[in-house]
Amino acid sequence: MRLAWAEIRRTRGRFGSMAAALTLLVLLVLILSALADGLYYGATGALRSSRADLYTFSADSRQQFARSSLPAADAATIASVPGVAAVGQVGTLQVAGRCSGRCPGGLVDLALFGYVPGQPGGPDRAAEGRVPRPAEAGVAAADISWKESGVRIGDRITVAGTTLALRIVGFTSDSRYELQPTLWTTMATWREVQAQARPELAGAGDTVQAFAERLEQGASPSATAAAIDAALGARSATVSREAAVLALPGVREQRSTLDQIIYATLAVAGLVTALFFALVTLEKRTQLALLKAIGASSRYLGSSVVVQAAILCATGTALGIGVSRLVGLVVPASVPLTFTAASTATAAVGTLAMGTLGASLSFRRIARIDPATALGGT
């Protein structure tokens, strides 16, 4: 440890440059992780916060809300399946809306969700205000991202193509859908909006796009899902909430692509560290030979390299985290960056692991140094 610190102090410029390079790599990893998390949470919040364990779609829908349609009467059949504690109805409609309150004018793209308040499939509580009551018409709870546009409780959102103005009674947290702000209303109001905004669907009858189920404690999700589909006569496809989230358009591909970029960046951090210490080892070959001549073991010299790598990676990680948070403060709200503790920890551990692994590749080079070279031998 003392040898490692002594060399860092004597060559601060060289190690400072390496720390700066690692800082930039960590910053890149953290920004990419924040972007991946921001896109994921912004696209899936409506399902993740729904309190549902399972979702039931029509069999040919590929777990897509817009392609799914089931009779609302199927709720009673699902409720009778062993293991099902509660059943909720869910409908979605991606439309445009105009605020008539204090928020700026112009149309805003939004996702309108219909659900049964108090049942799985939608928020059961609001972060501010309240959620719609079961038999209440013409009201909605808005995702809290609406507040950034100036929407307040009591404002009304008029859905484009309809005469309906939904009064905002509360705000929900983490409930966006496909990066769009959401409105949560009752199924009756949702059907009324759908009939006006999508007149081609007016003759669909009393249908829903999906059912959301909450399971009894100890019930098997896979067995209950199979039982639901059997009870509905194979007209449905019941999946876990996690599977429904990944079935949303682009979510799986988007997260996979960004994860691969993040892993590649961490690998680059390891390669950069390995190259740095390989060059340093080559440069100070004579000094290392001298140390071995006076009794220093290859293990001792190699461990000092790993300690230096750990110090550099820890410094670069700390600086990268600090800079990333500053970047997060100046990035516009329209950019979906979400910094999470889990992603930060993953980046920190990954950088430290790849950095020390890269530095350990210098072990072999150090072990092959002949101490006789320090005494003029060949």
C-alpha positions, 0 to 999 in steps of 0.5 A: 500500500505504501509503495502504491501511494508513494508512486502515485504522489511522485507521478501525480500528473500521469495518474491524474490523467488516467483518473480523468480518463476513467472519470469520463468512462464512468460518466458515460456509463452513468449517463447511459444507465440513467437514460436506460432507466429513464426510458424504462420507467417512463415507458412502463410506470403505468403497469409497474405501479398497477398492483397487479400480479397478472395481466390477461389479454386476448390470445391473438394480441401479443400482449398489446393493449391496443390489439386486445379485446375481451368481454367485460363479463369474463371478469366473473369467470376469472374471479372464480379461478382458485388463487385469484384474489381480485380482478380489475378491468383495464383499457387504454387510449392514446389520444391528444388533449388540451388543458383549459386551466393555467397550463399552456395551450396546445395539444398534448399527447397522452395515454388515457387509462380506464380502470376500476378504482380500488381494483388491480390495474391502476393506482389505488392512491394518489401522491397528491389529491385523490384518485377517481371514485368507482362510480364517479364520471368526468374526473381523472387522476393525472400522472405527476409529470403533468405538473411540469406543464402547469396542470393543477388540481381542478383543471380540465383536460379536453380530449381531442375529438370529443366534447368531454373535459376531464377534471383533474382530482389528483396526481399519481406518481410513476405512472407514465406509459410509453413516455407519455403522461397518463390520465386515470379515469373510470371504465365508464368514462373511458368508454365514453371517451373511446366512443367519441374519439374512436367512433369505429370502435363504438359497436364493440360492445361492453369490452375491455382491453385486458384484465388485471389480477391480484393473486392470493397469498401463496398462489402460483403465478404460472399455475393461476395464469394457466387456470385463467386461460383454461377457464376462458376457453383458450381465448386469452393469454395470461402473463405476469406483470413483468412479462406484460411490461417487457411486451410493451412496444420497444421496451425489451429491445431498447433496454437490451441495446443500451445494456450492451453499450453499457457493458461494452463501455465497462469493458473499455474501462478494463482495457484502458486500465490494462494498457495503462499499467502495461505501459507503466510496467514497461517504463519502470522495468529497471526500477522493478528489477532493482526492487526485486534485487533487494528482496521485493517479491513479484507478488508484492509488486503486483499487489501494489499495481492492483492497489493503484488500479483500485485507487484510480478506479475509486477516484474516477468513479467518485468524480464520475458520479459527481459530474453525472449529477451535475449533468442531471441538473442542467439536462432539460426535463424532456430528456428522460434521465433517471439516476438510481442507486442500483445503476450507480452501484452497478457502474461503480462495482463494474468499473472497480472490477474491470479496472483491477482485472485489467491491472492484474494482467501486468502480473505476468510481466512483473513476474518475468522481470529478472532482478539481475538486470538491475545489477548489469546482468543480461 
